[in-house]
Amino acid sequence: MKISIVIPVYQEATIIGSIVKSIADILPDAEIIVVDDGSKDNTAEVARSAGAVVYCHPYNIGNGAAVKTGIRMAKGDIIVMLDGDGQHDPQDIPRLLAEAKTHDMVVGARDSRTHANIFRKFANIFYNFLASAITKISVKDLTSGFRVVHRITALRYLYLLPNTFSYPTTITLSYLHSGRSICYVPIKAAKRTGSSKIKPLRDGFHFLLIMIKITTLYSPMLVFLPISILFMLTGLFYYCYTYIIFNRFTNMSALFMTTSIMIFMLGLISEQITQLRYDRVDRQ
């Protein structure tokens, strides 16, 4: 099976050449695609000189947008995605490819000791825990950009991927909610070259919104049902309070209970719409 390597880059002229050459030494027959996301240095020239196929965005759109461009360009049956900042070791690619024979997606799961800083470490632990709770499946590294997918499967989810760094979160949750198999291969991430483009507070909040969005998209009752129960319990508690203190049933209690029923019914309708989406995607 033909293999395509997709590397999104932005301002990585100092490291991208060595990454491309290392991959070419390990997988000489692989198609290496470098998507330059509007770099202002000579990243594209360095990658091209190293032997990669280079596509340049006219301006900086986002890491996820670069990955989507690379997947569309790829001609291989198997696509390997890795960051162009030197964190991922090309020597790990064969180990991931070996698992791709029996799994829909293979993720390079970083050792907790190799995260960039203590904030990122605990943030990723929290995201992994939350994703595991949502999907009921153990998620070992939700935000890793080092992964292997089958092109024909990845194309089905391409329209869902955002243009930002949160694309790994989206594609992982989409695969899990669709019943796709995911395998995690332990890797050690090196210290990145240059400064990180991720802003902890801004992108951290965005990751949470993405998780809620994908959960609502694939399993809406996981969002609607807890909210419905919260409103119902609040209404019942307030009814008990007003009945004991004032010996009457108030309009506020009725409002909470009615809202709870409406949210529950909206959740049921959303589940039906989700099922229609499943049927349409499965026919593609």
C-alpha positions as semicolon CSV with decimal commas, in nm:
position;residue;x (nm);y (nm);z (nm)
1;M;0,000;0,000;0,000
2;K;0,130;0,343;-0,092
3;I;0,214;0,569;0,202
4;S;0,183;0,948;0,214
5;I;0,345;1,162;0,483
6;V;0,169;1,491;0,559
7;I;0,366;1,755;0,750
8;P;0,202;2,091;0,831
9;V;0,460;2,364;0,892
10;Y;0,479;2,731;0,979
11;Q;0,813;2,910;1,014
12;E;1,015;2,585;1,051
13;A;1,304;2,647;0,808
14;T;1,565;2,540;1,064
15;I;1,431;2,188;1,115
16;I;1,204;2,083;0,825
17;G;1,489;1,983;0,594
18;S;1,631;1,728;0,836
19;I;1,283;1,588;0,907
20;V;1,212;1,530;0,537
21;K;1,552;1,366;0,482
22;S;1,507;1,139;0,785
23;I;1,168;1,023;0,659
24;A;1,307;0,964;0,308
25;D;1,582;0,745;0,454
26;I;1,332;0,536;0,651
27;L;1,057;0,521;0,385
28;P;1,223;0,586;0,046
29;D;0,905;0,503;-0,150
30;A;0,673;0,724;0,058
31;E;0,517;1,042;-0,077
32;I;0,627;1,329;0,150
33;I;0,396;1,631;0,144
34;V;0,489;1,949;0,328
35;V;0,212;2,209;0,356
36;D;0,359;2,551;0,432
37;D;0,091;2,751;0,611
38;G;0,199;3,096;0,498
39;S;0,552;3,104;0,641
40;K;0,748;3,424;0,595
41;D;1,085;3,251;0,602
42;N;1,229;3,001;0,350
43;T;1,055;2,695;0,496
44;A;0,906;2,597;0,159
45;E;1,241;2,621;-0,023
46;V;1,420;2,411;0,239
47;A;1,150;2,141;0,230
48;R;1,150;2,134;-0,149
49;S;1,529;2,105;-0,161
50;A;1,511;1,811;0,081
51;G;1,286;1,625;-0,163
52;A;0,933;1,694;-0,041
53;V;0,629;1,789;-0,244
54;V;0,546;2,137;-0,116
55;Y;0,218;2,325;-0,120
56;C;0,206;2,680;0,011
57;H;-0,096;2,852;0,160
58;P;-0,102;3,219;0,052
59;Y;-0,137;3,324;0,417
60;N;-0,154;3,163;0,761
61;I;-0,486;2,975;0,785
62;G;-0,413;2,729;1,064
63;N;-0,250;2,398;1,147
64;G;-0,572;2,204;1,087
65;A;-0,621;2,371;0,749
66;A;-0,269;2,263;0,648
67;V;-0,344;1,904;0,749
68;K;-0,668;1,905;0,547
69;T;-0,481;2,036;0,243
70;G;-0,223;1,759;0,281
71;I;-0,489;1,488;0,310
72;R;-0,662;1,615;-0,004
73;M;-0,330;1,615;-0,193
74;A;-0,220;1,272;-0,070
75;K;-0,224;0,986;-0,317
76;G;-0,137;0,712;-0,070
77;D;-0,373;0,459;0,085
78;I;-0,220;0,526;0,427
79;I;-0,152;0,878;0,555
80;V;0,099;0,956;0,828
81;M;0,056;1,297;0,993
82;L;0,330;1,446;1,208
83;D;0,428;1,792;1,322
84;G;0,707;1,980;1,147
85;D;0,866;2,123;1,462
86;G;1,097;1,832;1,542
87;Q;0,897;1,687;1,832
88;H;0,814;1,363;1,654
89;D;1,084;1,110;1,572
90;P;1,050;0,966;1,218
91;Q;1,200;0,644;1,353
92;D;0,863;0,579;1,522
93;I;0,671;0,580;1,192
94;P;0,722;0,206;1,115
95;R;0,583;0,114;1,458
96;L;0,268;0,315;1,391
97;L;0,234;0,174;1,039
98;A;0,250;-0,182;1,175
99;E;-0,063;-0,119;1,385
100;A;-0,245;0,050;1,095
101;K;-0,296;-0,292;0,938
102;T;-0,561;-0,374;1,200
103;H;-0,683;-0,031;1,319
104;D;-0,860;0,264;1,157
105;M;-0,632;0,512;1,334
106;V;-0,300;0,482;1,514
107;V;-0,192;0,759;1,751
108;G;0,155;0,827;1,882
109;A;0,081;0,863;2,254
110;R;0,338;1,086;2,421
111;D;0,505;0,992;2,745
112;S;0,376;1,228;3,017
113;R;0,734;1,322;3,098
114;T;0,795;1,458;2,750
115;H;0,526;1,729;2,744
116;A;0,644;2,083;2,676
117;N;0,563;2,219;3,024
118;I;0,373;2,138;3,342
119;F;0,064;2,330;3,228
120;R;0,042;2,137;2,900
121;K;0,097;1,811;3,087
122;F;-0,194;1,857;3,327
123;A;-0,413;2,008;3,054
124;N;-0,365;1,697;2,838
125;I;-0,435;1,469;3,137
126;F;-0,763;1,656;3,191
127;Y;-0,858;1,640;2,821
128;N;-0,781;1,267;2,808
129;F;-0,994;1,205;3,118
130;L;-1,285;1,411;2,984
131;A;-1,271;1,246;2,640
132;S;-1,263;0,901;2,802
133;A;-1,568;0,988;3,012
134;I;-1,757;1,116;2,707
135;T;-1,677;0,825;2,475
136;K;-1,660;0,548;2,740
137;I;-1,332;0,442;2,578
138;S;-0,983;0,499;2,719
139;V;-0,816;0,795;2,543
140;K;-0,441;0,806;2,606
141;D;-0,344;1,115;2,404
142;L;-0,625;1,328;2,265
143;T;-0,412;1,612;2,122
144;S;-0,119;1,428;1,964
145;G;-0,048;1,543;1,609
146;F;0,143;1,222;1,528
147;R;-0,101;0,970;1,385
148;V;-0,172;0,730;1,099
149;V;-0,506;0,702;0,920
150;H;-0,650;0,531;0,615
151;R;-0,711;0,798;0,353
152;I;-1,050;0,666;0,240
153;T;-1,177;0,680;0,599
154;A;-1,020;1,016;0,689
155;L;-1,185;1,185;0,391
156;R;-1,529;1,111;0,540
157;Y;-1,448;1,327;0,843
158;L;-1,251;1,600;0,670
159;Y;-1,541;1,846;0,666
160;L;-1,560;1,830;1,046
161;L;-1,199;1,925;1,109
162;P;-1,138;2,285;1,222
163;N;-0,858;2,498;1,081
164;T;-0,686;2,524;1,419
165;F;-0,462;2,306;1,636
166;S;-0,769;2,127;1,771
167;Y;-0,803;1,903;1,464
168;P;-0,655;1,599;1,652
169;T;-0,927;1,637;1,916
170;T;-1,200;1,650;1,652
171;I;-1,083;1,355;1,443
172;T;-1,022;1,137;1,752
173;L;-1,368;1,198;1,897
174;S;-1,527;1,157;1,554
175;Y;-1,362;0,817;1,505
176;L;-1,455;0,698;1,854
177;H;-1,817;0,812;1,831
178;S;-1,846;0,639;1,491
179;G;-1,722;0,309;1,629
180;R;-1,385;0,325;1,453
181;S;-1,091;0,144;1,611
182;I;-0,800;0,345;1,753
183;C;-0,464;0,215;1,874
184;Y;-0,213;0,406;2,086
185;V;0,160;0,350;2,039
186;P;0,386;0,495;2,312
187;I;0,636;0,753;2,186
188;K;0,872;1,007;2,337
189;A;0,831;1,361;2,210
190;A;1,145;1,570;2,179
191;K;1,162;1,935;2,275
192;R;1,026;2,138;1,985
193;T;1,246;2,367;1,778
194;G;1,147;2,732;1,823
195;S;0,848;2,859;2,018
196;S;0,507;2,693;2,038
197;K;0,220;2,840;1,836
198;I;-0,040;2,715;2,087
199;K;-0,183;2,969;2,332
200;P;-0,277;2,772;2,650
201;L;-0,582;2,971;2,761
202;R;-0,729;3,047;2,418
203;D;-0,666;2,706;2,264
204;G;-0,750;2,521;2,588
205;F;-1,097;2,678;2,593
206;H;-1,131;2,602;2,221
207;F;-1,048;2,234;2,285
208;L;-1,333;2,215;2,538
209;L;-1,578;2,372;2,292
210;I;-1,469;2,123;2,026
211;M;-1,531;1,831;2,262
212;I;-1,881;1,958;2,342
213;K;-1,950;2,019;1,973
214;I;-1,842;1,671;1,864
215;T;-2,030;1,506;2,150
216;T;-2,345;1,696;2,054
217;L;-2,290;1,601;1,691
218;Y;-2,254;1,225;1,753
219;S;-2,420;1,157;2,091
220;P;-2,643;1,456;2,169
221;M;-2,818;1,289;2,464
222;L;-2,487;1,292;2,652
223;V;-2,525;1,672;2,656
224;F;-2,902;1,715;2,665
225;L;-2,984;1,450;2,927
226;P;-2,764;1,583;3,214
227;I;-2,898;1,936;3,156
228;S;-3,255;1,804;3,150
229;I;-3,201;1,613;3,474
230;L;-3,045;1,922;3,636
231;F;-3,350;2,135;3,553
232;M;-3,591;1,865;3,672
233;L;-3,408;1,818;4,005
234;T;-3,395;2,195;4,052
235;G;-3,769;2,219;3,989
236;L;-3,845;1,934;4,231
237;F;-3,617;2,080;4,499
238;Y;-3,775;2,425;4,463
239;Y;-4,124;2,270;4,474
240;C;-4,042;2,088;4,799
241;Y;-3,900;2,408;4,944
242;T;-4,202;2,623;4,854
243;Y;-4,450;2,354;4,961
244;I;-4,291;2,318;5,304
245;I;-4,240;2,692;5,361
246;F;-4,540;2,846;5,179
247;N;-4,762;2,540;5,127
248;R;-4,798;2,604;4,752
249;F;-4,667;2,509;4,409
250;T;-4,497;2,806;4,236
251;N;-4,467;2,910;3,874
252;M;-4,088;2,886;3,900
253;S;-4,107;2,515;3,983
254;A;-4,336;2,463;3,683
255;L;-4,096;2,654;3,462
256;F;-3,798;2,439;3,565
257;M;-3,989;2,114;3,511
258;T;-4,134;2,224;3,178
259;T;-3,790;2,335;3,059
260;S;-3,651;1,996;3,161
261;I;-3,909;1,815;2,948
262;M;-3,845;2,045;2,649
263;I;-3,468;1,989;2,668
264;F;-3,522;1,613;2,689
265;M;-3,747;1,617;2,381
266;L;-3,491;1,827;2,191
267;G;-3,233;1,564;2,280
268;L;-3,453;1,289;2,135
269;I;-3,500;1,485;1,811
270;S;-3,124;1,546;1,793
271;E;-3,062;1,172;1,833
272;Q;-3,286;1,105;1,532
273;I;-3,104;1,366;1,322
274;T;-2,772;1,209;1,427
275;Q;-2,891;0,868;1,312
276;L;-2,981;1,012;0,971
277;R;-2,626;1,154;0,949
278;Y;-2,482;0,810;1,029
279;D;-2,683;0,653;0,749
280;R;-2,563;0,917;0,500
281;V;-2,196;0,884;0,597
282;D;-2,208;0,502;0,584
283;R;-2,330;0,517;0,224
284;Q;-2,036;0,731;0,114
